[in-house]
Amino acid sequence: IAKDNLTLLEAISQCGDLTITGERNNVLVMRKDGNKRRAYRVDLTQAHNVYASPAYQLKQDDVIYVRPNEKRQRQSTPVDNVWQSPSTYLSITSVMVSVAVLISNLVKK
């Protein structure tokens, strides 16, 4: 970081902005306040909320966390992701055809 006084928006821009999957309305800034940690939620979609937030002006050791949106979270879980793949349906279909051919051959004998 090149300067001492950094804002939340400057920090996000220096990191390359948020991806399309980031939740802009629920950015978490965690700040160490003595022995305690304080959490600030900032809605980046509302300008007045951003500038009015105590977390707008960052302090040393602040941590910024941007949650992925629900669609991205579902895509990253193995169970939901498996059913989105065409190869899953192709595999199921080929197994069903193989079983049908096997049963057909056994019945003919």
DSSP file (Angstrom, degrees, kcal/mol; ACC not computed):
  #  RESIDUE AA STRUCTURE BP1 BP2  ACC     N-H-->O    O-->H-N    N-H-->O    O-->H-N    TCO  KAPPA ALPHA  PHI   PSI    X-CA   Y-CA   Z-CA
    1    1 A I              0   0    0      0, 0.0    10,-0.0     0, 0.0     5,-0.0   0.000 360.0 360.0 360.0 128.5    0.0    0.0    0.0
    2    2 A A        +     0   0    0      2,-0.0     2,-0.3     0, 0.0     0, 0.0   0.652 360.0  42.2 -85.2 -16.7    1.5    3.2   -1.1
    3    3 A K        -     0   0    0      1,-0.1     3,-0.1     0, 0.0     0, 0.0  -0.908  66.9-132.7-135.2 161.7   -0.1    5.7    1.2
    4    4 A D  S    S+     0   0    0     -2,-0.3     2,-0.9     1,-0.2    -1,-0.1   0.899  94.5  58.7 -78.6 -42.3   -1.1    6.0    4.9
    5    5 A N  S    S+     0   0    0     52,-0.0     2,-0.4    54,-0.0    -1,-0.2  -0.787  70.4 168.9 -94.8 104.7   -4.7    7.2    4.5
    6    6 A L        -     0   0    0     -2,-0.9    52,-2.3    52,-0.4     2,-0.2  -0.948  20.7-148.9-120.4 134.7   -6.6    4.6    2.6
    7    7 A T  B  >  -A   57   0A   0     -2,-0.4     4,-2.3    50,-0.2    50,-0.2  -0.543  29.9-109.0 -95.3 166.7  -10.3    4.4    2.1
    8    8 A L  H  > S+     0   0    0     48,-2.4     4,-2.2     1,-0.2     5,-0.2   0.911 119.8  49.3 -59.0 -44.7  -12.4    1.3    1.7
    9    9 A L  H  > S+     0   0    0      1,-0.2     4,-2.2     2,-0.2    -1,-0.2   0.878 110.1  50.7 -66.1 -38.0  -13.0    2.1   -2.0
   10   10 A E  H  > S+     0   0    0      2,-0.2     4,-2.3     1,-0.2    -1,-0.2   0.900 109.8  50.7 -65.8 -40.1   -9.3    2.8   -2.7
   11   11 A A  H  X S+     0   0    0     -4,-2.3     4,-1.1     2,-0.2    -2,-0.2   0.915 111.3  47.8 -64.1 -42.7   -8.4   -0.6   -1.1
   12   12 A I  H  <>S+     0   0    0     -4,-2.2     5,-2.2     1,-0.2     3,-0.3   0.906 112.4  49.1 -64.8 -41.0  -10.9   -2.4   -3.2
   13   13 A S  H ><5S+     0   0    0     -4,-2.2     3,-1.4     1,-0.2    -1,-0.2   0.866 107.0  55.0 -68.6 -34.5   -9.8   -0.7   -6.4
   14   14 A Q  H 3<5S+     0   0    0     -4,-2.3    -1,-0.2     1,-0.3    -2,-0.2   0.771 104.7  55.3 -68.0 -24.4   -6.1   -1.5   -5.6
   15   15 A C  T 3<5S-     0   0    0     -4,-1.1    -1,-0.3    -3,-0.3    -2,-0.2   0.411 131.5 -92.7 -87.1   2.5   -7.0   -5.1   -5.4
   16   16 A G  T < 5 -     0   0    0     -3,-1.4    -3,-0.2    -4,-0.1    -2,-0.1   0.705  64.6 -85.3  96.4  21.3   -8.6   -5.1   -8.8
   17   17 A D      < -     0   0    0     -5,-2.2     2,-0.3    -6,-0.1    -4,-0.1   0.002  64.0 -57.0  71.3 178.9  -12.2   -4.3   -7.9
   18   18 A L        -     0   0    0      1,-0.1     2,-0.1     4,-0.1     6,-0.0  -0.685  53.0-119.9 -92.0 147.7  -14.8   -6.8   -7.0
   19   19 A T    >   -     0   0    0     -2,-0.3     3,-1.7     1,-0.1    -1,-0.1  -0.332  32.7-101.0 -77.4 170.0  -15.7   -9.7   -9.3
   20   20 A I  T 3  S+     0   0    0      1,-0.3    -1,-0.1    -2,-0.1    -2,-0.0   0.725 122.2  58.3 -64.0 -21.1  -19.2  -10.1  -10.6
   21   21 A T  T 3  S+     0   0    0      2,-0.1    48,-3.4    47,-0.1    -1,-0.3   0.464  82.4 106.2 -90.7  -0.9  -19.8  -12.8   -7.9
   22   22 A G  E <  S-B   68   0B   0     -3,-1.7     2,-1.0    46,-0.2     3,-0.1  -0.586  75.1-121.5 -82.0 140.1  -19.0  -10.5   -5.0
   23   23 A E  E >   -     0   0B   0     44,-3.1     3,-0.9    -2,-0.3    44,-0.3  -0.698  28.0-176.2 -80.0 105.2  -21.9   -9.3   -2.7
   24   24 A R  E 3  S+     0   0B   0     -2,-1.0    20,-2.9     1,-0.2     3,-0.4   0.697  77.4  58.9 -76.5 -19.7  -21.6   -5.5   -2.9
   25   25 A N  E 3  S+     0   0B   0     18,-0.3    -1,-0.2     1,-0.2    -2,-0.1   0.371 108.9  42.9 -92.2   6.3  -24.3   -4.9   -0.5
   26   26 A N  E <   +     0   0B   0     -3,-0.9    41,-0.6    41,-0.1     2,-0.4  -0.293  68.3 160.9-149.1  56.7  -22.7   -6.8    2.4
   27   27 A V  E     -BC  66  42B   0     15,-2.6    15,-2.9    -3,-0.4     2,-0.5  -0.679  28.0-145.9 -83.9 132.0  -19.0   -6.0    2.6
   28   28 A L  E     -BC  65  41B   0     37,-2.8    37,-3.2    -2,-0.4     2,-0.5  -0.858  14.1-172.1-104.1 127.9  -17.5   -6.8    5.9
   29   29 A V  E     -BC  64  40B   0     11,-2.9    11,-2.7    -2,-0.5     2,-0.5  -0.980   9.0-160.7-117.2 119.1  -14.6   -4.8    7.5
   30   30 A M  E     -BC  63  39B   0     33,-3.0    33,-2.4    -2,-0.5     2,-0.4  -0.870  10.7-173.1-103.2 130.2  -13.1   -6.3   10.6
   31   31 A R  E     - C   0  38B   0      7,-3.1     7,-3.5    -2,-0.5     2,-0.6  -0.972  23.9-130.4-128.3 134.5  -11.2   -3.9   12.8
   32   32 A K  E     - C   0  37B   0     -2,-0.4     2,-0.5    28,-0.3     5,-0.2  -0.735  24.4-176.1 -82.7 123.1   -9.1   -4.5   15.9
   33   33 A D  E >   - C   0  36B   0      3,-3.5     3,-1.6    -2,-0.6     2,-0.5  -0.822  62.0 -59.6-123.3  88.7  -10.2   -2.1   18.6
   34   34 A G  T 3  S-     0   0    0     -2,-0.5    -2,-0.0     1,-0.3     0, 0.0  -0.643 119.4 -19.1  72.2-122.4   -7.8   -2.7   21.5
   35   35 A N  T 3  S+     0   0    0     -2,-0.5    -1,-0.3    -3,-0.1     2,-0.2   0.449 128.4  79.2 -93.4  -2.6   -8.3   -6.4   22.5
   36   36 A K  E <  S-C   33   0B   0     -3,-1.6    -3,-3.5     2,-0.0     2,-0.5  -0.673  71.2-135.0-106.4 159.2  -11.6   -6.6   20.7
   37   37 A R  E     -C   32   0B   0     -2,-0.2     2,-0.4    -5,-0.2    -5,-0.2  -0.953  18.8-161.0-109.8 131.1  -12.5   -7.1   17.1
   38   38 A R  E     -C   31   0B   0     -7,-3.5    -7,-3.1    -2,-0.5     2,-0.5  -0.892   4.8-149.6-110.9 143.6  -15.3   -5.0   15.7
   39   39 A A  E     -C   30   0B   0     -2,-0.4     2,-0.4    -9,-0.2    -9,-0.2  -0.948   9.9-170.0-115.1 130.9  -17.2   -5.9   12.5
   40   40 A Y  E     -C   29   0B   0    -11,-2.7   -11,-2.9    -2,-0.5     2,-0.5  -0.971   9.8-151.8-118.4 132.6  -18.7   -3.2   10.2
   41   41 A R  E     -C   28   0B   0     -2,-0.4     2,-0.4   -13,-0.2   -13,-0.2  -0.904  14.7-168.2-104.1 130.3  -21.0   -4.1    7.4
   42   42 A V  E     -C   27   0B   0    -15,-2.9   -15,-2.6    -2,-0.5     2,-0.8  -0.971  16.6-148.3-124.6 131.0  -20.9   -1.7    4.4
   43   43 A D    >   -     0   0    0     -2,-0.4     3,-1.2   -17,-0.2     7,-0.3  -0.855  10.7-171.4 -96.5 105.0  -23.4   -1.5    1.5
   44   44 A L  T 3  S+     0   0    0    -20,-2.9   -19,-0.2    -2,-0.8    -1,-0.1   0.594  78.7  69.7 -74.8  -9.3  -21.4   -0.4   -1.5
   45   45 A T  T 3  S+     0   0    0    -21,-0.3     2,-0.6     1,-0.2    -1,-0.2   0.611  93.8  60.9 -83.3 -10.6  -24.5    0.0   -3.6
   46   46 A Q    X>  -     0   0    0     -3,-1.2     4,-1.7     1,-0.1     3,-0.8  -0.934  69.9-160.5-119.6 107.2  -25.6    3.0   -1.5
   47   47 A A  H 3> S+     0   0    0     -2,-0.6     4,-2.2     1,-0.3     5,-0.3   0.865  90.6  55.2 -56.6 -41.2  -23.1    5.9   -1.6
   48   48 A H  H 3> S+     0   0    0      1,-0.2     4,-1.4     2,-0.2    -1,-0.3   0.840 107.6  51.0 -65.3 -30.5  -24.4    7.6    1.5
   49   49 A N  H <> S+     0   0    0     -3,-0.8     4,-0.9    -6,-0.2    -1,-0.2   0.878 109.4  50.9 -70.3 -37.7  -23.9    4.3    3.5
   50   50 A V  H >< S+     0   0    0     -4,-1.7     3,-0.6    -7,-0.3    -2,-0.2   0.963 114.5  40.3 -64.9 -52.3  -20.3    4.0    2.2
   51   51 A Y  H 3< S+     0   0    0     -4,-2.2    -1,-0.2     1,-0.2    -2,-0.2   0.775 115.8  51.3 -71.8 -26.0  -19.2    7.5    3.2
   52   52 A A  H 3< S+     0   0    0     -4,-1.4    -1,-0.2    -5,-0.3    -2,-0.2   0.623  86.9 106.2 -84.3 -13.5  -21.1    7.5    6.5
   53   53 A S  S X< S-     0   0    0     -4,-0.9     3,-1.6    -3,-0.6     4,-0.4  -0.404  71.4-137.4 -70.2 139.7  -19.6    4.2    7.6
   54   54 A P  T 3  S+     0   0    0      0, 0.0     3,-0.3     0, 0.0    -1,-0.1   0.684 106.0  60.2 -66.3 -15.3  -16.9    4.3   10.3
   55   55 A A  T 3  S+     0   0    0      1,-0.2   -47,-0.1   -14,-0.1     4,-0.1   0.441  77.3  91.1 -90.9  -0.4  -15.1    1.7    8.3
   56   56 A Y  S <  S+     0   0    0     -3,-1.6   -48,-2.4     1,-0.2     2,-0.8   0.942  83.8  54.3 -60.6 -47.4  -14.8    4.0    5.2
   57   57 A Q  B    S-A    7   0A   0     -4,-0.4   -50,-0.2    -3,-0.3    -1,-0.2  -0.799  94.4-140.2 -87.9 112.1  -11.4    5.3    6.4
   58   58 A L        -     0   0    0    -52,-2.3   -52,-0.4    -2,-0.8     2,-0.3  -0.347  13.6-155.9 -75.9 152.9   -9.3    2.2    6.9
   59   59 A K    >   -     0   0    0      1,-0.1     3,-1.8   -54,-0.1   -27,-0.0  -0.780  38.4 -70.6-119.6 167.3   -6.9    1.7    9.8
   60   60 A Q  T 3  S+     0   0    0     -2,-0.3   -28,-0.3     1,-0.3     3,-0.1  -0.310 118.6  16.8 -59.5 139.4   -3.9   -0.5   10.1
   61   61 A D  T 3  S+     0   0    0      1,-0.3    -1,-0.3   -30,-0.1     2,-0.1   0.531  85.5 149.7  73.3  10.6   -4.7   -4.2   10.3
   62   62 A D    <   -     0   0    0     -3,-1.8     2,-0.5   -31,-0.1    -1,-0.3  -0.477  34.8-149.0 -67.8 145.1   -8.3   -3.8    9.0
   63   63 A V  E     -B   30   0B   0    -33,-2.4   -33,-3.0    -2,-0.1     2,-0.5  -0.975   4.9-156.7-119.5 129.8   -9.5   -6.9    7.1
   64   64 A I  E     -B   29   0B   0     -2,-0.5     2,-0.4   -35,-0.2   -35,-0.2  -0.917  11.6-176.0-107.8 128.1  -12.0   -6.5    4.2
   65   65 A Y  E     -B   28   0B   0    -37,-3.2   -37,-2.8    -2,-0.5     2,-0.6  -0.988   8.7-168.4-127.6 126.8  -14.1   -9.6    3.3
   66   66 A V  E     -B   27   0B   0     -2,-0.4   -39,-0.1   -39,-0.2   -42,-0.1  -0.955  19.1-140.3-114.9 115.0  -16.5   -9.7    0.4
   67   67 A R  E     -     0   0B   0     -2,-0.6   -44,-3.1   -41,-0.6     2,-0.2  -0.405  20.0-114.6 -70.2 145.7  -18.8  -12.7    0.4
   68   68 A P  E     -B   22   0B   0      0, 0.0   -46,-0.2     0, 0.0    -1,-0.1  -0.525  39.1-103.0 -73.3 151.3  -19.6  -14.5   -2.8
   69   69 A N     >  -     0   0    0    -48,-3.4     4,-2.1    -2,-0.2     3,-0.2  -0.202  36.4 -98.1 -70.5 170.1  -23.2  -14.2   -3.9
   70   70 A E  H  > S+     0   0    0      1,-0.2     4,-2.4     2,-0.2     5,-0.2   0.861 121.6  54.8 -61.3 -38.8  -25.5  -17.2   -3.4
   71   71 A K  H  > S+     0   0    0      1,-0.2     4,-2.0     2,-0.2    -1,-0.2   0.928 110.2  46.5 -61.3 -44.2  -25.2  -18.4   -7.0
   72   72 A R  H  > S+     0   0    0      1,-0.2     4,-1.4     2,-0.2    -1,-0.2   0.878 110.3  53.6 -66.3 -37.7  -21.4  -18.6   -6.7
   73   73 A Q  H  X S+     0   0    0     -4,-2.1     4,-0.6     1,-0.2     3,-0.2   0.915 109.4  48.4 -63.0 -42.4  -21.6  -20.3   -3.3
   74   74 A R  H >< S+     0   0    0     -4,-2.4     3,-0.9     1,-0.2     7,-0.3   0.890 109.3  53.2 -64.7 -38.6  -23.9  -23.0   -4.8
   75   75 A Q  H 3< S+     0   0    0     -4,-2.0    -1,-0.2     1,-0.2    -2,-0.2   0.779 105.6  54.5 -68.0 -25.8  -21.5  -23.5   -7.8
   76   76 A S  H 3< S+     0   0    0     -4,-1.4    -1,-0.2    -3,-0.2    -2,-0.2   0.592  88.4  91.0 -86.7  -9.6  -18.6  -24.1   -5.5
   77   77 A T  S <X S-     0   0    0     -3,-0.9     4,-2.2    -4,-0.6     5,-0.2  -0.706  77.0-134.7 -86.1 137.8  -20.3  -26.9   -3.5
   78   78 A P  H  > S+     0   0    0      0, 0.0     4,-1.8     0, 0.0     5,-0.1   0.858  99.3  53.7 -60.4 -38.1  -19.6  -30.3   -4.9
   79   79 A V  H  > S+     0   0    0      1,-0.2     4,-1.0     2,-0.2     3,-0.1   0.952 115.2  37.0 -66.1 -50.6  -23.2  -31.6   -4.7
   80   80 A D  H  4 S+     0   0    0     -6,-0.2     4,-0.4     1,-0.2    -1,-0.2   0.851 114.9  55.9 -70.6 -33.6  -24.8  -28.7   -6.6
   81   81 A N  H >< S+     0   0    0     -4,-2.2     3,-1.0    -7,-0.3     4,-0.4   0.850  99.8  59.9 -68.7 -34.3  -21.9  -28.4   -9.0
   82   82 A V  H >< S+     0   0    0     -4,-1.8     3,-1.2     1,-0.3     6,-0.3   0.897 102.8  51.6 -60.9 -41.7  -22.1  -32.1  -10.1
   83   83 A W  T 3< S+     0   0    0     -4,-1.0    -1,-0.3     1,-0.3    -2,-0.2   0.575 102.1  61.0 -76.5  -8.2  -25.7  -31.7  -11.3
   84   84 A Q  T <  S+     0   0    0     -3,-1.0    -1,-0.3    -4,-0.4    -2,-0.2   0.534  85.3  94.2 -91.4  -6.8  -24.8  -28.8  -13.5
   85   85 A S    X>  -     0   0    0     -3,-1.2     4,-0.9    -4,-0.4     3,-0.9  -0.723  67.6-147.8 -90.5 130.3  -22.4  -30.8  -15.6
   86   86 A P  H 3> S+     0   0    0      0, 0.0     4,-2.2     0, 0.0     5,-0.2   0.807  96.8  66.8 -63.0 -28.5  -23.6  -32.3  -18.8
   87   87 A S  H 3> S+     0   0    0      1,-0.2     4,-2.4     2,-0.2     5,-0.2   0.822  94.1  58.6 -64.4 -29.0  -21.2  -35.2  -18.3
   88   88 A T  H <> S+     0   0    0     -3,-0.9     4,-2.2    -6,-0.3    -1,-0.2   0.943 108.9  43.2 -63.0 -47.3  -23.2  -36.3  -15.3
   89   89 A Y  H  X S+     0   0    0     -4,-0.9     4,-2.3     1,-0.2    -2,-0.2   0.870 113.0  52.7 -67.7 -36.5  -26.4  -36.7  -17.4
   90   90 A L  H  X S+     0   0    0     -4,-2.2     4,-2.4     2,-0.2    -1,-0.2   0.903 109.9  48.9 -64.7 -41.3  -24.4  -38.4  -20.2
   91   91 A S  H  X S+     0   0    0     -4,-2.4     4,-2.1     2,-0.2    -2,-0.2   0.918 111.3  48.7 -64.4 -44.4  -23.0  -40.9  -17.7
   92   92 A I  H  X S+     0   0    0     -4,-2.2     4,-2.1     1,-0.2    -2,-0.2   0.916 112.4  49.1 -62.5 -43.0  -26.4  -41.7  -16.2
   93   93 A T  H  X S+     0   0    0     -4,-2.3     4,-2.3     1,-0.2    -2,-0.2   0.914 110.5  49.7 -63.4 -43.9  -27.9  -42.2  -19.7
   94   94 A S  H  X S+     0   0    0     -4,-2.4     4,-2.3     1,-0.2    -1,-0.2   0.866 110.4  50.6 -66.6 -35.3  -25.1  -44.5  -20.8
   95   95 A V  H  X S+     0   0    0     -4,-2.1     4,-2.4     2,-0.2    -1,-0.2   0.917 110.6  49.5 -66.1 -42.6  -25.4  -46.6  -17.7
   96   96 A M  H  X S+     0   0    0     -4,-2.1     4,-2.2     2,-0.2    -2,-0.2   0.905 112.0  47.9 -63.9 -41.2  -29.2  -46.9  -18.2
   97   97 A V  H  X S+     0   0    0     -4,-2.3     4,-2.5     2,-0.2    -1,-0.2   0.912 111.4  51.0 -65.0 -42.3  -28.7  -47.9  -21.9
   98   98 A S  H  X S+     0   0    0     -4,-2.3     4,-2.3     1,-0.2    -2,-0.2   0.910 111.2  47.5 -61.9 -43.0  -26.1  -50.5  -20.9
   99   99 A V  H  X S+     0   0    0     -4,-2.4     4,-2.5     2,-0.2    -1,-0.2   0.902 111.8  50.9 -65.1 -40.9  -28.4  -52.0  -18.3
  100  100 A A  H  X S+     0   0    0     -4,-2.2     4,-2.3     2,-0.2    -2,-0.2   0.909 111.4  47.3 -63.9 -42.4  -31.2  -52.1  -20.8
  101  101 A V  H  X S+     0   0    0     -4,-2.5     4,-2.4     2,-0.2    -2,-0.2   0.902 112.0  50.9 -65.3 -41.4  -29.1  -53.9  -23.4
  102  102 A L  H  X S+     0   0    0     -4,-2.3     4,-2.1     2,-0.2    -2,-0.2   0.929 112.2  45.7 -61.9 -46.6  -27.8  -56.4  -20.8
  103  103 A I  H  X S+     0   0    0     -4,-2.5     4,-2.2     1,-0.2    -1,-0.2   0.903 112.0  52.4 -63.9 -41.1  -31.4  -57.2  -19.7
  104  104 A S  H  X S+     0   0    0     -4,-2.3     4,-1.6     1,-0.2    -2,-0.2   0.907 110.6  47.3 -61.8 -42.7  -32.5  -57.5  -23.3
  105  105 A N  H  X S+     0   0    0     -4,-2.4     4,-0.9     1,-0.2    -1,-0.2   0.870 112.0  50.0 -67.5 -37.2  -29.7  -59.9  -24.1
  106  106 A L  H  < S+     0   0    0     -4,-2.1     3,-0.3     1,-0.2    -2,-0.2   0.871 109.6  51.0 -69.6 -36.1  -30.4  -62.0  -21.0
  107  107 A V  H  < S+     0   0    0     -4,-2.2    -1,-0.2     1,-0.2    -2,-0.2   0.857 105.9  55.8 -69.3 -35.7  -34.1  -62.2  -21.9
  108  108 A K  H  <        0   0    0     -4,-1.6    -1,-0.2     1,-0.3    -2,-0.2   0.763 360.0 360.0 -68.5 -26.4  -33.4  -63.4  -25.5
  109  109 A K     <        0   0    0     -4,-0.9    -1,-0.3    -3,-0.3    -2,-0.2   0.472 360.0 360.0 -79.0 360.0  -31.3  -66.4  -24.2
